Amino acid sequence: MIRFEDVSVTYDGACEPTVQGIDLEVPEGELVLLVGPSGVGKSTVLGAVGGLVPHFTGGTLRGRVTVAGRDTRTHKPRELADVVGTVGQDPPAHFVTDTVEDELAYGMESLGLPPTVMRRRVEETLDLLGLAPLRDRPLATLSGGQQQRVAIGSVLTPHPDVLVLDEPTSALDPAAAEEVLAVLQRLVHDLGTTVLMAEHRLERVIQYADQVALLPAPGAPLRVGTPAEMMAVSPVYPPVVDLGRLAGWNPLPLTVRDARRRAGELRERLAPRLPAAADGENAPPGPLAPDDERRRGGAGGNDNPAEGRGSRLRRRRPLTPTPTTHHLAEVHGLTVRRAHVQALTHLDLTVRPGETIALMGRNGAGKSTLLNTLVGLTEPSAGTVQVGGAQPHRITPRELVRRVGLVPQEPRDLLYADTVAAECHAADTDAHAAPGTCRALVTDLLPGVTDDTHPRDLSEGQRLALALAVVLTARPPLLLLDEPTRGLDYAAKARLVGLLRELAASGHAIMLATHDVELAAELARRVILLADGEVIADGPVTDVITSSPSFAPQVSKILAPQRWLTVTQVREALS
């Protein structure tokens, strides 16, 4: 169905091909998972299937890509639209209508399908993806995860033979991701749809793949094999595989179920031991109120600043301590109403210096609204919000940037310059920071990215890392991150975790809205669960996420009832 024959792609102005020598065949009715570190060219490979590369992106494509017998060099994207449905990393950029139902119908209208067929397929897709309650909602009012489901639905309704998906679950909560992947599996198994998908959150998708196509490094040849074969040699792998490698299991397990069946001996070895943070050694700096004492053991051994002592950032310069005797943020009775929804209802919470908080909950629960309110982008309908002793929506941006910083879901919203160097220079100037401050952060988060690189030439994950460096340049006492691991591979995520741990160790508070349960397990001490704009749980990470089937990390599920959260904890205990 899809065939790559010695394909190379070189973009205009680039010295080297982004990908080269790609030979790949995706048979009809199979799901092939494309994996590899950030920046190796996965999005380029996916774009070549639908003709976006090179017809839309520019550059030179050598070799041959055919889909259902059509050569993509001679067939532009509109001439492949009846065969290929594509969802990119930025779904809102491709929306062409205003409401959910209209967006689901648009692709079928373009193909001239009869109205009766269109109506039936729209209803089916609304039910498949849980979008029926949102059918009349304006797309601009949806959360990032809801928009991603709409984008997936809009390519499902025309019933293409081939689906090309770039990070399809990156903005979805765990339950919604399972629903979408179950739909894809049904299309593959029951209807013979061919799916080529790239996804960094392998813990969600690896068990659904028929084959894995591995791009191990920039310019390296593509390798194809079964999921188990490729996970044995891949530089990126999910926690279940990491745990299997540590325990010496062969063949490697790909699912929690397989790993649990083999984990009896490992549980026995771990039984006399406790997760490293159980004794409270990782408590946040500064005095704790009595009701905070229970949080001392929350993070499992993953918030220990000593783990990051070897990083370049720590060797280069010390972090400036932040005072630890006050609340950085206080929210009382916060209510936020919008035209179509009540996003938050009577919210109460405080944020202390040194805390690392994971804000979790299903898509549309109010996580992004809370972050936007804390940074002054959204005004409360009722209640009060104080950040650094000021109401964020009532002070100037110049004052606000020294109290709180937000890295939004769409990092391009913060990036305006033509080069990485220009972005860094502007960030240093805006933050009144020493020259080179932002560039040093970029070097930590994006090793190998040159000064003259244009931000648009970075992958989604690389752009996010650049936006994070821009915000961190001002060293705000309160740092807010909205889905910070979208598009990040495991190595990039580890670098991010190391940097955030250092910030927390020096007294900065971090609140991140995330659907990445593995990130919460690695980094957070405290988890706040939101549902329909209300707090339904607020406590230590070990208590909150291990009690939830949806939000528990893989290691927790494998080793339950023991309370381990991460492979890092297990590795330290065994050593």
Buried (B, 14 or more C-beta within 10 A) or exposed (E): BBBBEEBBBBBEEEEEBBBBBBEBBBEEBBBBBBBBBBBBBBBBBBBBBBBBBBBEBEBEBEBEBBBBEBEBBEBBBEEBBBBBBBBBBBBBEEBEBEBBBBBBBBBBEEBEBEEEEBEEBBBBBBEBBBBEEBBEBBBEBBBBBBBBBBBBBBBBBBBBBBBBBBBBBBBBBBBBBBBBBEBBBEBBEEEEBBBBBBBBBBBBBBBBBBBBBBBBEBBBEBBBBBBBBBBBEBBBBBBBBBBBBEBEBEEBBBBBEBBBEBBEEBBEEBEEBBBBBBEEEBBBBBEBEEEBEEBBBBBBBBBBBEBBEEBEBBEEEEBEEBEBEEBBBBBBEBBBBEEEBBBBBEBEBBBBBBBBBBBBBBBBBBBBBBBBBBBBBBEBBEBEBBBBEBEBBEBEEEEBBBBBBBBBBBBBEBBEBEBBBBBBBBBBEBBEBEEEBBBBBBBBBBEEBEEEBBBEBBBBBBBBBBBBBBBBBBBBBBBBBBBBBBBBBBEBBEBBBBBBBBBBBBBBBBBBBBBBBBBBBBBBBBBBBBBBBBBEBBBBBBBBBBEBEBBBBBBBBBBBEBBBBBBBBBEBBEE
